[in-house]
Amino acid sequence: MPIIVNLDVMLAKRKMRSRDLAPLVGITEQNISLLKSGKVKGVRFDTLERICAVLDCQPGDILEFVANASQAPQT
């Protein structure tokens, strides 16, 4: 998939855990985990907005487009 999710990187930069982020965003820890692993087909803009607000970041800090994702390094 050409979209890479770097949520785990942002969580590490903010010294926050998924279990702490989940209630602040209003979704389950399991859904945070699925998003981090890239196993979701999409994310609602309001969810992305809340994640960015809590982590004080931009959507581009979390989502990255890689033209040839099969050769992209796995994070």
Rosetta blueprint (number, residue, H / E / L):
1 M L
2 P L
3 I E
4 I E
5 V E
6 N L
7 L H
8 D H
9 V H
10 M H
11 L H
12 A H
13 K H
14 R L
15 K L
16 M L
17 R L
18 S H
19 R H
20 D H
21 L H
22 A H
23 P H
24 L H
25 V H
26 G L
27 I L
28 T L
29 E H
30 Q H
31 N H
32 I H
33 S H
34 L H
35 L H
36 K H
37 S H
38 G L
39 K L
40 V L
41 K L
42 G L
43 V L
44 R L
45 F H
46 D H
47 T H
48 L H
49 E H
50 R H
51 I H
52 C H
53 A H
54 V H
55 L H
56 D L
57 C L
58 Q L
59 P H
60 G H
61 D H
62 I H
63 L E
64 E E
65 F E
66 V L
67 A L
68 N L
69 A H
70 S H
71 Q H
72 A L
73 P L
74 Q L
75 T L
